[in-house]
Amino acid sequence: MYHMVSEHRTKARFNKLRVRPRAFAEQIKWLKEEGFRFVFASELADHGNLADRTVCLTFDDGYADNLAAADPVLEACGAKATLYLPEDRTGGWSSKKKAHHADDELALEPKLTDEQVRTMLANGRWELGAHSATHANLPTLDQAEAFVEITGARKNFAAIFGATPMTFAYPFGLYSSRDAGLVYEAGYVAAMTTEPGIQSPDNWNLLELSRIKVSGKDSLFSFKLRINGGKRGLQK
């Protein structure tokens, strides 16, 4: 799971969400050299056809550097990724909905425009996923409000981008069993959490898939440990 591919900012709180461009290139190159097969998130639903060394790259929130810095690396390595995009990417949607996001650091990061998203989808290296209408904190909403958030992007993206998202990522990683049920009702085939780990198709729940969180503080060695064990470092 990635967010931004950019240089760190001095004294910034969220540099862990900023993977430096050079580090990102090293990570994707290593995956390619190790023989990993890159798949879109929607392909996980057909788990019977997944190779043993399969990796699904995901990018949350729709930061502009996903096109400027990540896409050229994907092209060079023959890789592809799923973009989890909130429909509304203006204002302080993140900073106002979770306590530890109380400042505007993330809100001020440039976000992808609709035209940039169309460019990404057209090149075949990106698949569109939904990340709610407004990057909502789903458990704080009533059922009707949550359903609007979950279904809104799926319906509207079809009109905006000509692509219907088949998978969903829970904003902030916050969700309940009710929300997972609403995701299923909305027609998504899979949904991503922020729970760390590697899962086997034999025992996963497609509506609660775990992901490996790639930190901007990871060395290439730490990244390799995450890929091989699902966690950073040697602890279990």
C-alpha positions as CSV (number, residue, x, y, z in Angstrom):
1,M,0.0,0.0,0.0
2,Y,1.4,3.3,-1.1
3,H,0.2,6.9,-0.8
4,M,2.8,9.3,-2.2
5,V,6.0,8.9,-4.2
6,S,7.9,12.1,-3.3
7,E,10.8,13.5,-1.4
8,H,10.4,14.0,2.3
9,R,9.6,17.4,3.7
10,T,11.5,18.9,6.6
11,K,9.8,18.2,9.9
12,A,6.7,16.9,8.2
13,R,4.5,14.6,10.3
14,F,3.5,12.3,7.4
15,N,6.9,11.5,5.7
16,K,6.1,7.9,6.4
17,L,3.5,8.3,3.6
18,R,6.1,9.7,1.3
19,V,8.2,7.0,-0.4
20,R,11.2,8.7,-2.1
21,P,11.2,8.3,-5.9
22,R,14.6,6.5,-5.9
23,A,13.4,4.1,-3.2
24,F,10.2,3.4,-5.1
25,A,12.1,2.6,-8.3
26,E,14.4,0.2,-6.3
27,Q,11.4,-1.6,-4.8
28,I,9.5,-2.1,-8.1
29,K,12.7,-3.1,-9.9
30,W,13.4,-5.7,-7.1
31,L,9.9,-7.1,-7.4
32,K,10.3,-7.5,-11.2
33,E,13.8,-9.1,-10.8
34,E,12.3,-11.6,-8.2
35,G,9.7,-12.7,-10.7
36,F,6.6,-11.3,-9.1
37,R,3.6,-11.0,-11.3
38,F,1.8,-7.7,-11.1
39,V,-2.0,-7.8,-11.0
40,F,-4.8,-5.3,-10.6
41,A,-6.9,-5.6,-7.4
42,S,-10.0,-6.8,-9.4
43,E,-7.9,-9.8,-10.5
44,L,-7.7,-11.0,-6.9
45,A,-11.3,-12.1,-7.1
46,D,-10.3,-14.8,-9.6
47,H,-7.9,-16.2,-7.1
48,G,-7.8,-19.6,-8.8
49,N,-5.6,-18.1,-11.5
50,L,-3.1,-16.3,-9.3
51,A,0.5,-17.2,-9.5
52,D,2.5,-18.1,-6.4
53,R,4.5,-14.9,-6.6
54,T,1.7,-12.3,-7.2
55,V,1.8,-8.7,-6.1
56,C,-1.0,-6.1,-6.2
57,L,0.3,-2.5,-5.9
58,T,-2.2,-0.1,-4.5
59,F,-2.1,3.7,-4.2
60,D,-4.6,5.5,-1.8
61,D,-6.0,9.0,-1.9
62,G,-5.1,10.2,-5.4
63,Y,-2.0,12.3,-4.9
64,A,-0.6,14.0,-8.1
65,D,2.8,12.4,-7.7
66,N,1.2,9.0,-8.5
67,L,1.2,10.1,-12.1
68,A,4.4,12.3,-12.1
69,A,6.7,10.0,-10.2
70,A,5.2,6.5,-9.8
71,D,3.8,6.0,-13.3
72,P,7.2,6.2,-15.2
73,V,8.6,3.5,-12.9
74,L,5.6,1.3,-13.6
75,E,6.2,1.8,-17.3
76,A,9.9,1.0,-17.1
77,C,9.3,-2.2,-15.1
78,G,6.2,-3.5,-16.9
79,A,4.2,-3.1,-13.7
80,K,0.6,-2.0,-13.0
81,A,-1.3,-0.7,-10.0
82,T,-4.8,0.1,-8.6
83,L,-5.6,3.7,-7.7
84,Y,-8.0,4.1,-4.8
85,L,-9.5,7.5,-5.5
86,P,-12.0,9.5,-3.4
87,E,-14.5,11.3,-5.7
88,D,-14.0,14.6,-3.8
89,R,-10.3,15.4,-3.6
90,T,-10.6,19.1,-2.6
91,G,-10.3,20.8,0.7
92,G,-9.4,19.1,4.0
93,W,-11.2,15.9,3.6
94,S,-8.5,13.9,5.4
95,S,-7.6,16.4,8.2
96,K,-11.1,16.9,9.3
97,K,-12.2,13.3,9.7
98,K,-9.6,11.6,11.9
99,A,-8.1,13.0,15.1
100,H,-4.4,12.5,14.3
101,H,-4.9,14.3,11.0
102,A,-5.8,17.5,12.7
103,D,-3.5,19.7,10.6
104,D,-3.6,20.5,6.9
105,E,-0.4,18.8,5.8
106,L,-2.2,16.1,3.7
107,A,-4.9,18.4,2.6
108,L,-2.3,20.7,1.0
109,E,-0.7,17.9,-1.0
110,P,-1.5,18.3,-4.7
111,K,-4.2,15.8,-5.8
112,L,-4.9,14.2,-9.2
113,T,-7.3,16.1,-11.5
114,D,-9.9,14.2,-13.4
115,E,-7.9,14.7,-16.6
116,Q,-4.8,13.3,-15.0
117,V,-6.8,10.3,-13.9
118,R,-8.1,9.8,-17.4
119,T,-4.5,9.9,-18.6
120,M,-3.5,7.2,-16.1
121,L,-6.4,4.9,-17.0
122,A,-5.7,5.3,-20.7
123,N,-2.2,4.0,-20.5
124,G,-3.3,0.6,-19.2
125,R,-1.0,0.6,-16.2
126,W,-3.7,1.8,-13.8
127,E,-7.0,0.4,-12.6
128,L,-9.6,2.6,-10.9
129,G,-10.7,1.7,-7.4
130,A,-13.1,3.5,-5.1
131,H,-12.1,5.2,-1.8
132,S,-15.6,6.6,-0.9
133,A,-17.1,9.8,-2.1
134,T,-15.5,12.1,0.4
135,H,-12.8,10.0,2.1
136,A,-15.4,9.4,4.8
137,N,-14.9,7.9,8.3
138,L,-17.5,5.3,7.7
139,P,-18.1,4.0,11.2
140,T,-19.2,7.5,12.3
141,L,-22.0,7.6,9.7
142,D,-25.4,6.1,9.9
143,Q,-26.2,3.3,7.4
144,A,-27.8,5.5,4.8
145,E,-24.9,7.9,4.8
146,A,-22.4,5.1,4.7
147,F,-24.1,3.5,1.7
148,V,-24.1,6.8,-0.2
149,E,-20.4,7.2,0.5
150,I,-19.6,3.6,-0.7
151,T,-21.8,3.6,-3.8
152,G,-21.4,7.3,-4.8
153,A,-17.9,6.9,-6.3
154,R,-18.8,3.7,-8.1
155,K,-21.8,5.2,-9.8
156,N,-20.2,8.6,-10.6
157,F,-16.8,7.3,-11.7
158,A,-18.5,5.4,-14.5
159,A,-19.8,8.8,-15.9
160,I,-16.7,10.8,-15.1
161,F,-14.0,8.3,-16.3
162,G,-15.9,5.7,-18.3
163,A,-14.7,3.1,-15.8
164,T,-16.7,1.4,-13.0
165,P,-14.5,0.6,-9.9
166,M,-14.7,-3.1,-9.0
167,T,-12.9,-2.9,-5.7
168,F,-13.0,-0.6,-2.7
169,A,-10.5,0.6,0.0
170,Y,-11.9,1.6,3.4
171,P,-10.8,5.2,4.1
172,F,-8.4,5.4,7.1
173,G,-8.8,1.6,7.2
174,L,-11.8,2.2,9.5
175,Y,-14.9,0.0,8.9
176,S,-17.3,-2.3,10.6
177,S,-19.0,-5.5,9.5
178,R,-21.9,-3.3,8.5
179,D,-19.7,-1.4,6.1
180,A,-18.2,-4.6,4.6
181,G,-21.8,-5.7,4.0
182,L,-22.6,-2.4,2.3
183,V,-19.5,-2.8,0.1
184,Y,-20.8,-6.2,-1.0
185,E,-24.3,-4.8,-1.6
186,A,-22.9,-2.0,-3.7
187,G,-21.4,-4.6,-6.1
188,Y,-17.7,-4.5,-5.4
189,V,-15.8,-7.8,-5.7
190,A,-13.1,-7.0,-3.1
191,A,-12.2,-4.4,-0.5
192,M,-8.9,-3.4,1.0
193,T,-8.2,-2.7,4.7
194,T,-5.0,-1.3,6.2
195,E,-4.4,-4.3,8.4
196,P,-0.8,-5.4,7.7
197,G,0.0,-8.8,6.4
198,I,0.2,-11.3,3.5
199,Q,-2.8,-13.5,2.8
200,S,-3.2,-16.7,0.9
201,P,-6.2,-17.0,-1.5
202,D,-7.1,-20.2,0.3
203,N,-8.2,-18.4,3.5
204,W,-8.8,-14.7,2.6
205,N,-12.0,-12.7,3.0
206,L,-12.2,-10.7,-0.3
207,L,-14.1,-7.9,1.6
208,E,-11.3,-7.6,4.2
209,L,-8.0,-8.0,2.4
210,S,-4.9,-7.0,4.3
211,R,-2.1,-5.0,2.7
212,I,1.6,-4.4,3.3
213,K,2.2,-0.8,4.3
214,V,5.2,0.6,2.6
215,S,6.7,3.3,4.7
216,G,8.8,6.2,3.5
217,K,11.2,5.3,6.2
218,D,11.8,1.8,4.9
219,S,15.2,0.8,3.5
220,L,15.2,-1.7,0.6
221,F,16.1,-4.4,3.1
222,S,13.1,-3.5,5.2
223,F,10.9,-3.6,2.1
224,K,12.1,-7.1,1.3
225,L,11.3,-8.2,4.8
226,R,7.8,-6.8,4.5
227,I,7.3,-8.6,1.2
228,N,8.6,-11.9,2.5
229,G,6.8,-11.7,5.9
230,G,4.2,-9.0,5.9
231,K,5.9,-6.9,8.6
232,R,8.9,-4.6,9.0
233,G,11.9,-5.9,10.8
234,L,12.5,-9.3,12.3
235,Q,9.8,-9.3,14.9
236,K,6.8,-11.7,14.5
